[in-house]
Amino acid sequence: MRSRFAVLFALMVAVLMGNVAQAKVYTKCGLTKELLNNGFERSYVGNWVCLVESESAKNTSKVTDKADRTKSLGLFQINSKDWCKFGSVGGKCQIKCENLIDENIQDDSICARKIQRELGFRAWDGWLRSCYGRRLSIPPC
Ligand SMILES: *[C@@H]1O[C@H](CO)[C@@H](O)[C@H](O)[C@H]1NC(C)=O
């Protein structure tokens, strides 16, 4: 009986920790540091932080259902239509869409920079809306 409770408890802890790990919300400063650690150029980090604030409110697990039945996923709200594939590796970023909503933003970051190289920041409505034309220096930490 006691070991059954132990198993149940361990399971509950695992589920709770899983949820915590799945939905990380960064502070502005935490995000700035994380972007610098993930290979973003210092001179653009102000723009990226603004973009992420506008697109996902810094929430790594944000999912937005779009009218065309695609989804925008994660911190950078990367769209499932072109850039990733559900269920297997694919899209222009060669990643699983599911991996764009976990707390590991390394793959998200590589994909976001690819989108920026190909289409520019104007690929993001949130950037156009909130960041375009502003002088965005790196947030102080
Ligand atoms: C982050 O996004 C997830 C998925 O949409 C949501 O369940 C969660 O409540 C959000 N967290 C915060 C703090 O807004």
The ligand as an SDF file (V2000), in Angstrom:
LIG
                    3D

 14 14  0  0  0  0  0  0  0  0999 V2000
    2.0740   30.0720  -21.3930 C   0  0  0  0  0  0  0  0  0  0  0  0
    1.4180   29.4820  -22.4740 O   0  0  0  0  0  0  0  0  0  0  0  0
    0.7300   28.2870  -22.1380 C   0  0  0  0  0  0  0  0  0  0  0  0
    0.1650   27.7150  -23.4310 C   0  0  0  0  0  0  0  0  0  0  0  0
   -0.6380   28.6460  -24.1000 O   0  0  0  0  0  0  0  0  0  0  0  0
   -0.3440   28.6040  -21.1170 C   0  0  0  0  0  0  0  0  0  0  0  0
   -1.0020   27.4150  -20.7380 O   0  0  0  0  0  0  0  0  0  0  0  0
    0.2760   29.2470  -19.9040 C   0  0  0  0  0  0  0  0  0  0  0  0
   -0.7310   29.6330  -19.0060 O   0  0  0  0  0  0  0  0  0  0  0  0
    1.0980   30.4630  -20.3090 C   0  0  0  0  0  0  0  0  0  0  0  0
    1.7800   30.9830  -19.1440 N   0  0  0  0  0  0  0  0  0  0  0  0
    1.6390   32.2550  -18.7630 C   0  0  0  0  0  0  0  0  0  0  0  0
    2.3390   32.6370  -17.4970 C   0  0  0  0  0  0  0  0  0  0  0  0
    0.9820   33.0850  -19.3850 O   0  0  0  0  0  0  0  0  0  0  0  0
  1  2  1  0
  1 10  1  0
  2  3  1  0
  3  4  1  0
  3  6  1  0
  4  5  1  0
  6  7  1  0
  6  8  1  0
  8  9  1  0
  8 10  1  0
 10 11  1  0
 11 12  1  0
 12 13  1  0
 12 14  2  0
M  END
$$$$
